[in-house]
């Protein structure tokens, strides 16, 4: 069996286009040539990739497996091609980043550490997006990328997904709520809640839980740094809600507990907002690739 990159691009194009005709147009080949290519793959594999009698055309179980491989492999190949193109064309550029979340600094620094080695000539700067309107600044070209968990519909701007995360409840060891498998909005009534200094609408605990439930904590204390929040939690000064990847491997892990928020848990996604015309820049493509990879490495330790 001999699978080529063009086969992976074909299966992805058909899935995304929803049919052979549109996929053939996207791949700039005839529909007949595309059908012949599919038959060649199926003959090699000895399995059918599509449920032929379905409308619209639907992938079989084997086709879904090949698609998952394509979605994993092709972004790596495309990012590598972008890197090589950047080496051929020069690696000058500008990447001014605005951040709309405090915890993102714990993710951003390892990303930039990996980024600066191949792209040392790119002008990198960081601006805390909380001090100004980051997305309008992106449109004005004052910044080039905005890290946000709140995508919007803005002409000329794309929100590229980076990774999913789960906000979790963090409390000192021995806290009464440690007996529960998960916490709910009502559990926060008697607590001092430690948060980043942000508008409540941008804090997951308020926007996703307390606000809809109409619950107010006993007190809210704003703290600038993640490490300080965790230190205060560990010493019994309050509780917090932080992204799971922030609290997974930190030095105070033996002094606090984490619990899911609600039985189902909360799920959020972090995005990189960029101008549409910048998406094909090699260094931008590489930054986005690293932004997706670093959290996986952090999870693996």
C-alpha positions as CSV (number, residue, x, y, z in Angstrom):
1,X,0.0,0.0,0.0
2,X,1.4,3.4,-1.1
3,X,-0.3,6.4,0.4
4,X,0.9,9.8,-1.0
5,X,0.4,13.3,0.3
6,X,-1.9,14.0,-2.6
7,X,-4.2,11.2,-1.4
8,X,-4.4,12.8,2.0
9,X,-5.2,16.2,0.4
10,X,-7.8,14.5,-1.7
11,X,-9.7,12.9,1.2
12,X,-9.6,16.2,3.1
13,X,-10.8,18.2,0.1
14,X,-13.8,15.9,-0.5
15,X,-14.7,16.0,3.2
16,X,-14.5,19.8,3.4
17,X,-16.2,20.4,0.0
18,X,-19.0,17.9,0.6
19,X,-18.8,16.3,-2.8
20,X,-16.6,15.3,-5.7
21,X,-17.4,18.2,-8.1
22,X,-16.5,20.9,-5.6
23,X,-13.5,19.0,-4.4
24,X,-12.2,18.5,-7.9
25,X,-12.6,22.3,-8.5
26,X,-10.7,23.0,-5.3
27,X,-7.9,20.6,-6.2
28,X,-7.9,22.0,-9.8
29,X,-8.4,18.6,-11.4
30,X,-11.3,17.0,-13.3
31,X,-14.0,15.1,-11.5
32,X,-13.0,12.1,-13.6
33,X,-9.4,12.3,-12.5
34,X,-10.5,12.6,-8.9
35,X,-12.8,9.5,-9.2
36,X,-9.9,7.6,-10.7
37,X,-7.6,8.6,-7.9
38,X,-10.1,7.5,-5.3
39,X,-10.5,4.1,-7.0
40,X,-6.7,3.7,-7.0
41,X,-6.5,4.3,-3.3
42,X,-9.4,1.9,-2.6
43,X,-7.8,-0.7,-4.8
44,X,-4.5,-0.5,-2.8
45,X,-6.2,-0.5,0.6
46,X,-8.7,-3.1,-0.3
47,X,-11.5,-1.2,1.4
48,X,-14.1,1.4,0.3
49,X,-13.5,5.0,1.5
50,X,-17.0,6.2,0.8
51,X,-20.6,5.0,1.3
52,X,-21.5,5.2,-2.3
53,X,-25.3,5.2,-2.0
54,X,-25.4,8.1,0.5
55,X,-26.3,11.7,-0.5
56,X,-24.4,13.8,0.1
57,X,-21.3,11.6,-0.3
58,X,-20.3,10.2,3.1
59,X,-17.0,8.8,4.3
60,X,-17.0,5.1,5.4
61,X,-15.3,4.0,8.6
62,X,-12.1,3.5,6.6
63,X,-12.5,6.9,5.0
64,X,-12.9,8.5,8.4
65,X,-9.7,6.8,9.6
66,X,-7.8,8.2,6.5
67,X,-9.3,11.6,7.1
68,X,-8.1,11.7,10.7
69,X,-4.6,10.8,9.5
70,X,-4.8,13.6,6.9
71,X,-5.9,16.2,9.5
72,X,-3.0,15.2,11.7
73,X,-0.3,14.9,9.0
74,X,-1.1,17.7,6.5
75,X,-0.9,20.6,8.9
76,X,2.6,19.4,9.8
77,X,3.7,19.2,6.2
78,X,2.1,22.5,5.3
79,X,3.8,24.2,8.3
80,X,7.1,22.6,7.2
81,X,6.6,23.9,3.6
82,X,5.9,27.3,5.0
83,X,9.1,27.3,7.1
84,X,11.2,26.3,4.1
85,X,9.5,29.0,2.0
86,X,10.4,31.5,4.6
87,X,14.0,30.4,4.6
88,X,14.0,30.8,0.8
89,X,12.3,34.2,0.8
90,X,13.8,35.6,3.9
91,X,12.5,35.6,7.5
92,X,12.0,39.3,8.1
93,X,8.6,40.3,9.5
94,X,6.7,41.7,12.5
95,X,4.7,39.9,15.1
96,X,3.2,42.2,17.7
97,X,1.0,40.2,20.0
98,X,-1.9,41.4,22.2
99,X,-3.2,39.1,25.0
100,X,-6.7,39.3,26.4
101,X,-6.1,36.8,29.2
102,X,-3.6,36.9,32.1
103,X,-3.1,33.1,32.2
104,X,-2.0,33.1,28.6
105,X,1.4,34.4,29.5
106,X,2.2,31.0,31.1
107,X,1.5,29.5,27.6
108,X,3.0,32.2,25.5
109,X,6.5,32.3,26.8
110,X,7.4,28.7,25.9
111,X,5.8,29.3,22.5
112,X,8.0,32.4,21.9
113,X,11.0,30.5,23.2
114,X,10.5,27.9,20.5
115,X,9.6,30.5,17.9
116,X,12.6,32.8,18.2
117,X,15.2,30.2,17.2
118,X,14.1,29.8,13.6
119,X,12.7,33.3,13.3
120,X,15.2,35.5,15.0
121,X,14.8,38.3,12.5
122,X,11.1,38.7,13.2
123,X,10.3,41.7,15.3
124,X,8.3,40.3,18.3
125,X,6.6,42.5,20.9
126,X,3.9,41.7,23.5
127,X,1.2,44.2,24.5
128,X,-1.3,43.3,27.3
129,X,-4.6,43.5,25.5
130,X,-6.5,44.3,28.7
131,X,-5.0,47.9,28.5
132,X,-6.7,48.7,25.2
133,X,-9.1,47.4,22.6
134,X,-7.1,44.7,21.1
135,X,-9.3,43.6,18.2
136,X,-9.7,47.1,16.8
137,X,-6.0,47.5,17.1
138,X,-5.6,44.4,15.0
139,X,-7.8,45.8,12.3
140,X,-5.8,49.1,12.4
141,X,-2.5,47.0,12.1
142,X,-1.2,48.3,15.4
143,X,-0.8,44.7,16.4
144,X,-0.6,41.5,14.3
145,X,-2.1,38.8,16.5
146,X,-4.6,38.8,19.4
147,X,-4.9,35.9,21.9
148,X,-8.5,35.6,22.9
149,X,-11.2,33.1,24.0
150,X,-14.0,35.2,22.7
151,X,-14.2,35.0,18.9
152,X,-16.2,37.7,17.0
153,X,-17.3,38.2,13.5
154,X,-15.0,41.0,12.1
155,X,-14.5,41.7,8.4
156,X,-10.9,40.8,7.4
157,X,-10.1,39.0,10.7
158,X,-9.9,35.2,11.2
159,X,-10.0,33.4,14.6
160,X,-7.7,30.4,14.3
161,X,-8.3,27.8,17.0
162,X,-5.3,27.0,19.2
163,X,-6.4,24.5,21.9
164,X,-9.3,23.7,24.1
165,X,-9.1,24.0,27.9
166,X,-11.3,23.4,30.9
167,X,-11.7,26.0,33.7
168,X,-11.4,24.2,37.0
169,X,-12.1,25.0,40.6
170,X,-8.9,25.4,42.8
171,X,-9.1,25.3,46.6
172,X,-6.6,24.7,49.4
173,X,-6.0,21.1,50.6
174,X,-8.5,20.0,53.2
175,X,-11.2,22.5,51.9
176,X,-14.7,21.3,52.6
177,X,-15.6,21.2,48.9
178,X,-12.8,18.7,48.4
179,X,-15.4,16.1,49.4
180,X,-17.5,16.9,46.3
181,X,-16.8,15.4,42.8
182,X,-17.6,18.8,41.3
183,X,-18.7,22.2,42.4
184,X,-21.7,24.3,41.3
185,X,-22.5,28.0,41.4
186,X,-24.1,27.8,44.9
187,X,-20.8,26.6,46.4
188,X,-19.2,30.0,45.8
189,X,-21.5,32.0,48.0
190,X,-19.4,31.8,51.1
191,X,-16.0,31.9,49.4
192,X,-13.4,34.6,48.7
193,X,-12.8,34.3,45.0
194,X,-9.3,35.1,43.7
195,X,-9.4,36.4,40.1
196,X,-7.2,38.2,37.6
197,X,-7.8,42.0,37.4
198,X,-10.3,41.8,34.5
199,X,-13.9,42.7,33.7
200,X,-16.2,40.1,35.0
201,X,-17.5,39.5,31.5
202,X,-14.1,38.2,30.5
203,X,-13.7,35.8,33.4
204,X,-14.9,32.3,32.8
205,X,-16.2,31.8,36.3
206,X,-18.6,34.8,36.0
207,X,-19.5,34.5,32.3
208,X,-20.1,30.7,32.3
209,X,-21.3,30.0,35.9
210,X,-21.9,32.7,38.5
211,X,-23.5,35.3,36.2
212,X,-26.1,33.0,34.7
213,X,-26.9,31.6,38.1
214,X,-27.1,35.1,39.8
215,X,-24.6,34.0,42.5
216,X,-22.2,36.4,44.2
217,X,-19.2,35.2,46.2
218,X,-18.6,36.5,49.7
219,X,-15.7,38.6,48.3
220,X,-13.7,39.0,45.2
221,X,-10.0,39.7,45.4
222,X,-8.0,40.6,42.2
223,X,-4.5,39.3,41.8
224,X,-2.2,40.0,38.9
225,X,0.0,36.8,38.7
226,X,-1.0,33.2,38.4
227,X,1.8,32.1,40.8
228,X,0.5,34.5,43.5
229,X,-3.1,33.2,43.1
230,X,-1.9,29.7,43.6
231,X,0.2,30.7,46.6
232,X,-2.8,32.5,48.2
233,X,-5.0,29.4,47.5
234,X,-2.5,27.1,49.0
235,X,-2.3,29.2,52.2
236,X,-6.1,29.3,52.6
237,X,-6.7,32.9,51.5
238,X,-9.4,32.0,49.0
239,X,-10.4,29.8,46.0
240,X,-9.9,30.4,42.3
241,X,-11.0,29.2,38.9
242,X,-8.1,28.7,36.5
243,X,-7.5,26.9,33.2
244,X,-6.6,23.2,33.7
245,X,-3.3,23.5,31.9
246,X,-2.2,26.3,34.2
247,X,-2.5,24.3,37.4
248,X,-1.5,20.9,36.1
249,X,2.2,20.9,36.9
250,X,3.1,23.7,39.4
251,X,5.1,23.8,42.5
252,X,2.2,24.2,44.9
253,X,0.4,21.1,43.6
254,X,0.5,19.3,46.9
255,X,-1.2,22.2,48.7
256,X,-4.4,22.5,46.8
257,X,-7.1,20.4,45.1
258,X,-8.9,20.9,41.8
259,X,-12.5,19.9,41.0
260,X,-14.6,20.1,37.9
261,X,-17.1,22.9,37.6
262,X,-20.6,21.4,37.2
263,X,-21.0,17.7,36.6
264,X,-20.3,18.0,32.9
265,X,-17.4,20.5,33.3
266,X,-16.8,23.6,31.4
267,X,-15.1,23.7,28.0
268,X,-13.5,26.7,26.4
269,X,-11.3,27.3,23.4
270,X,-8.3,29.7,22.9
271,X,-8.0,31.4,19.6
272,X,-5.4,33.5,17.7
273,X,-7.1,36.4,15.9
274,X,-5.1,37.5,12.8
275,X,-5.7,39.5,9.7
276,X,-6.8,37.3,6.9
277,X,-4.0,38.3,4.6
278,X,-1.4,37.4,7.2
279,X,-2.4,33.8,7.5
280,X,0.0,32.6,4.7
281,X,3.0,34.3,6.1
282,X,5.6,31.6,6.9
283,X,6.4,32.9,10.4
284,X,2.8,33.4,11.2
285,X,2.0,29.8,10.2
286,X,4.8,28.5,12.3
287,X,3.7,30.6,15.3
288,X,0.2,29.1,15.1
289,X,1.6,25.6,14.7
290,X,3.7,26.1,17.9
291,X,0.7,27.6,19.6
292,X,-1.2,24.4,19.0
293,X,1.7,22.0,19.9
294,X,3.0,23.6,23.1
295,X,-0.1,22.7,25.3
296,X,0.1,19.1,24.2
297,X,3.8,19.0,25.3
298,X,2.8,20.6,28.6
299,X,0.1,17.9,29.1
300,X,2.6,15.2,28.5
301,X,5.1,16.8,30.9
